[in-house]
Amino acid sequence: MTGLFTSYCLSSSVSDSLNAEQIKNINEIALLWGSIGGGFLTDVMDKVRKNYDQYVEKNCNKLLQYLLKNKKEIAKTDEEKDIITSYTVGISVFCGIMKKIEPLVMYNTNMLNSENIDVSEYTRNKVWSNMDIIVLRYNTGKIPSEVSLKSIFVMNDALKNIIIKIYKGFLGENGIKDITDNYISERLNSFLKLLNKFDDKSTLKKLFIKKIEEYTGKKSIINSMLYSMTEDDEFDYSNSQKEQWNYGNIRSNDDLFELYDSIKDMSHEAGYRILQI
């Protein structure tokens, strides 16, 4: 799962800038849900992992093309058309996150996790959590305990049905035939319950699970996703020192703030085109 506060801040900025263009009405909730891609498919509580969320992350551009090609077949009513258009704009935000910020996340993950590949998911979540805190403060001046994710990620039946159609169709078209409406619905419900765990104003939940980790010697995936009051200052998650970093074929000196702003600009441009289709 990528950073929920990062998606929230970006989707809010893109919604505001596109609304100023007065092209079409923006469904801000649908745009927000689109900006997390398949993050709701993360099944951290299941013993048998089905990495559909990771598949969506790796194929986000393909998902965007699928939506642009099939949105008329997916959405029939005026309400559904408004939802899927805004959701598609959100997916363009998600693609920007995966293109721009995810490489820095993976670089940081590798730096922190170079000698212990067994907990790479734990470390990636930890990196995203810390970078999320930085992005939230950068854009709102707030800390995680001041923003309730469960009050931001709301859901109604129309949006839920569109999301189910999108992911059943997209994953099915790409060879994942066993995914069902019920499975996607369960993942959405589980995701909303997970957000309740993120509502940790005192950070006591995180501290409690950390004590359990120390006692058992086992890392908790959920704990790696919970937010502290502020980011861990023992590592430069945002690359504020402007050091060169690399991941795959990417070489860059950009810091997190430059990457964030470039996504905002890219997503506005992509959203402008999507709203005119």
SEZA-250362 format. One record per residue (C-alpha): residue in three letters; x negated, y negated, z. Coordinates in steps of 0.5 Angstrom, whole numbers, plus 500, padded with zeros to 3 digits. Layout:
N
ALAXYZ;...
This chain:
277
MET500500500;THR498493498;GLY498487503;LEU505485504;PHE504478507;THR500477500;SER506479496;TYR510475500;CYS506469500;LEU505470492;SER512471491;SER514465494;SER510461491;VAL511464484;SER519463485;ASP518456487;SER514454481;LEU519458476;ASN525455479;ALA522448478;GLU522450471;GLN530451471;ILE530457466;LYS534462469;ASN536463477;ILE531467480;ASN533473485;GLU527471490;ILE529478494;ALA528482488;LEU522478486;LEU519480493;TRP520487492;GLY517487485;SER511484488;ILE509490492;GLY510495486;GLY511502489;GLY508500496;PHE515503499;LEU513510496;THR508510501;ASP509516506;VAL505516512;MET509520516;ASP510526512;LYS505532513;VAL505533505;ARG503527502;LYS506525495;ASN502520492;TYR507516488;ASP505509491;GLN498510488;TYR500513481;VAL504506481;GLU498502483;LYS494505478;ASN499504472;CYS502498474;ASN501495467;LYS505501464;LEU510500469;LEU511493467;GLN511495460;TYR516500461;LEU521495465;LEU520490459;LYS522496454;ASN528499458;LYS531493462;LYS537493458;GLU538500459;ILE537500466;ALA541494468;LYS548493465;THR552488469;ASP550480470;GLU548482477;GLU544487475;LYS541483469;ASP539478474;ILE536483479;ILE531486474;THR529480471;SER526477477;TYR524484479;THR520484473;VAL517478475;GLY515481481;ILE511487478;SER507482474;VAL505479481;PHE503486483;CYS499487477;GLY495481478;ILE494483485;MET492490483;LYS487486478;LYS484481482;ILE485482489;GLU484490489;PRO477490487;LEU475486492;VAL479490497;MET475497494;TYR469493495;ASN470491502;THR472498503;ASN466502500;MET462497504;LEU465499511;ASN466506509;SER460508506;GLU458514510;ASN465517511;ILE469518505;ASP474522510;VAL477516512;SER477512506;GLU485511506;TYR485508513;THR479503512;ARG483501506;ASN489499510;LYS484496515;VAL481492510;TRP488490507;SER491488514;ASN485483515;MET485480508;ASP493479509;ILE492476515;ILE487471512;VAL492470506;LEU498468511;ARG494463515;TYR491460508;ASN498459505;THR503458511;GLY498456517;LYS502462521;ILE499469524;PRO503475523;SER507475530;GLU510469527;VAL513472521;SER518478521;LEU517482515;LYS523486517;SER527479516;ILE524478509;PHE524485506;VAL532485506;MET536490501;ASN543491498;ASP546496494;ALA545493488;LEU538492489;LYS537499491;ASN540502486;ILE536498481;ILE530500484;ILE532507484;LYS533507477;ILE527504475;TYR522509479;LYS526515477;GLY526513470;PHE518511470;LEU516517474;GLY520521470;GLU517519463;ASN510520466;GLY511527467;ILE513527475;LYS520530474;ASP521533481;ILE523526483;THR530525485;ASP535519487;ASN535521494;TYR528522495;ILE527514493;SER533512497;GLU529516503;ARG523512502;LEU526506501;ASN530507508;SER523509511;PHE519503509;LEU525499512;LYS524503518;LEU516502518;LEU517494518;ASN520495525;LYS513498527;PHE510492524;ASP514487528;ASP509487534;LYS509480537;SER504482543;THR500487538;LEU501492544;LYS503497539;LYS497497536;LEU493497542;PHE497503545;ILE495507538;LYS488505538;LYS488508545;ILE491514543;GLU486514537;GLU480514542;TYR483519546;THR484524541;GLY478522536;LYS483522530;LYS485516526;SER492513525;ILE494511518;ILE500507521;ASN495503526;SER490501520;MET496498517;LEU498494524;TYR496487524;SER492484529;MET493476531;THR487474527;GLU482478522;ASP476482525;ASP471477525;GLU465482524;PHE466482517;ASP467477511;TYR473480508;SER475474504;ASN467473502;SER467466504;GLN460466504;LYS461467496;GLU456473496;GLN456477489;TRP460483490;ASN462489485;TYR467494484;GLY467499477;ASN465494472;ILE467488475;ARG462483478;SER464477481;ASN462471487;ASP469469487;ASP472469494;LEU479471496;PHE482464496;GLU480463488;LEU483470487;TYR489469490;ASP490462486;SER488465480;ILE494471481;LYS499465482;ASP497462476;MET497468472;SER504470475;HIS507463473;GLU505464466;ALA507471466;GLY514470469;TYR515464465;ARG515468459;ILE519474462;LEU525469464;GLN525467457;ILE526474454;
